[in-house]
Amino acid sequence: MNMKSMNEEYDVVIAGGGPSGLSAALVLGRARKRVLLCDSGPRRNAAAERIHGFVTRDGTPPSEFRHIGREQLRHYPNVSVRDVRVEDVRGDKGAFEVSLEDGVVRARRVIVGVGMVDELPPIPGYRELWGKAIFQCPYCHGWEVQDGAFALIASGPPMVEFSLFLRGWTKDLVVFTDARFEVADDLRRRVLGAGITIEERAIAKLIPDASGQHLEAIELADGARIARRVVFARPAQRQPALVTRLDLALDENGFVRLSEHRETSRPGIYAAGDSTTMMQGALVAASSGAHAAYMLNHELTMELAASGLL
Ligand SMILES: Cc1cc2nc3c(=O)[nH]c(=O)nc-3n(C[C@H](O)[C@H](O)[C@H](O)COP(=O)(O)OP(=O)(O)OC[C@H]3O[C@@H](n4cnc5c(N)ncnc54)[C@H](O)[C@@H]3O)c2cc1C
């Protein structure tokens, strides 16, 4: 497609307006860089009612978090925020051409903070309950459902091991293998010894209660129903399209590989947030956005100062 050039020039274009992108934009704005923050598409926690465990923002709805983040950026006239997708980045460090949905802008550096995509399994009821009764992380939602009837849908033995960790939030825990793998004797002994039940039959569906907001039971392929209120699970994840498009190198776990300066395998393109780590939480993502911004800004400022461009 032939893109129109918008004749706009920025120091940094940031792709992604979640906690990592917002945080990077704030740091760079305060460092007097010309920044364009581009955000398009759903955030990872869109299905969740509240963000927990973020100091000063504990219990804040995700939309309010984003609103506050954007409001605070308005204080910096050198930062622009647009609801637009970044499609591609061409060129080299110092002179990138960033293709947006509606045109091309120039930038000296780029930060990719596009999150990860959760690939929810096709179990009936799963998508509807995701973020309401199915959670990916006990630090985020364990407190609210503590001492409840938990299920852990395990995708493999490491997740069965994870059930021991979940005992920190409840005594009433059933691990479901969904008939997908065997549990080794030693692991089985340790899990059963912690008072956890292992259910190895296949799952047919998740049954919500009348409100549709809570889980009532997990129905197995043979029709048996096991009453549960909460599910913990780690669905498979994939990188968003932009990471693939930019051909950024990934590590052995599928996350964007970073140098110690938070630069990706493409010089001048930095990354932050969920797409770079297994340690996924809003505060961690915000911190990693700030980290990338510090590193980028130091390098860029030194370069501009040495070339007489400041
Ligand atoms: C159900 C659920 C509940 C959660 N609850 C909590 C919680 O209570 N507490 C907590 O700390 N963490 C929670 N998390 C984790 C938290 O949401 C993530 O760690 C955090 O949002 C990651 O921030 P990020 O900036 O990396 O990515 P995201 O928040 O996912 O933001 C990335 C943004 O970039 C956009 N984007 C993607 N591609 C492009 C592109 N090409 N151009 C422009 N924009 C693009 C995306 O659509 C998205 O808006 C939860 C996660 C889930 C799934």
The ligand as an ORCA input file, in Angstrom:
! r2SCAN-3c Opt
* xyz 0 1
  C      -7.311    -11.076     32.688
  C      -6.061    -10.365     33.152
  C      -6.056     -9.682     34.359
  C      -4.901     -9.042     34.800
  N      -4.933     -8.417     36.009
  C      -3.822     -7.821     36.460
  C      -3.810     -7.196     37.745
  O      -4.809     -7.218     38.464
  N      -2.651     -6.641     38.163
  C      -1.521     -6.639     37.384
  O      -0.497     -6.093     37.817
  N      -1.508     -7.203     36.167
  C      -2.621     -7.796     35.696
  N      -2.610     -8.394     34.478
  C      -1.393     -8.319     33.658
  C      -1.292     -6.924     33.014
  O      -2.508     -6.620     32.374
  C      -0.154     -6.901     32.006
  O       1.036     -7.345     32.619
  C       0.055     -5.470     31.466
  O      -1.133     -4.972     30.888
  C       1.173     -5.475     30.445
  O       1.374     -4.180     29.967
  P       1.981     -3.935     28.510
  O       2.146     -2.470     28.378
  O       3.154     -4.800     28.300
  O       0.872     -4.495     27.490
  P      -0.680     -4.182     27.330
  O      -1.280     -3.688     28.596
  O      -1.277     -5.389     26.725
  O      -0.718     -2.968     26.318
  C      -0.251     -3.115     24.978
  C      -1.098     -2.242     24.096
  O      -0.496     -2.162     22.796
  C      -1.532     -2.281     21.812
  N      -0.939     -2.681     20.532
  C      -0.626     -3.925     20.086
  N      -0.072     -3.867     18.864
  C      -0.052     -2.545     18.544
  C       0.408     -1.837     17.386
  N       0.931     -2.479     16.322
  N       0.294     -0.481     17.354
  C      -0.246      0.189     18.409
  N      -0.706     -0.447     19.539
  C      -0.596     -1.786     19.582
  C      -2.433     -3.329     22.438
  O      -3.669     -3.440     21.814
  C      -2.506     -2.796     23.873
  O      -3.444     -1.756     23.980
  C      -3.740     -9.053     34.005
  C      -3.735     -9.730     32.765
  C      -4.874    -10.392     32.349
  C      -4.850    -11.147     31.052
*
